[in-house]
């Protein structure tokens, strides 16, 4: 079963998952207006804590709330080699996500390809029952997505979740140094 993914749909899934929310994040850049100022300041060498930006602060409040209830929020970020400017900002800003209770791991794009991870589309997996598949343009603009509950598709994503975690590291710098030729 599939249905179109709207922002409201995603928010409902995120707010009401009961145990686990996992994201595989594969885009080299995301064109998110609310992040632009923080990214620009980071690239200029003058970053402020992301907690000073309302959009990000609200996300972190939500992470703190769900993790305080014992729910797990985890993501694996696929990094280009070398990481894009956006990904460098994500690696820096991820410290705030981690402080809020989110688990973030990293894997290089070549390693993700080698182990068989799907690296075309981003997705969130909620409670190993609902998949929110997200699509982006080459420039990182959101193009929408869909919610999938088909057990065969969902179980394949559960397997990819396990694979992503097994082959990733909480240390972004280790994604390059731990790989052998």
Buried (B, 14 or more C-beta within 10 A) or exposed (E): EEEEBEEEBBEEBBEEBEEBBBBBBBBBBBBBEEBEEBBEBBEEEEBEEBBEBEBBBEBBEBBBEBBEEEBBBBBBBBBBEEBBEBBBBBBBBBEBBEEBBBBBBBBBBBBBEEBEBBBEBBBBBBBBBBBBBBBBEEEBEBEEBBBBEEEEBBEEBBEBBEBBBEBBBEEBEBBBEEBEE
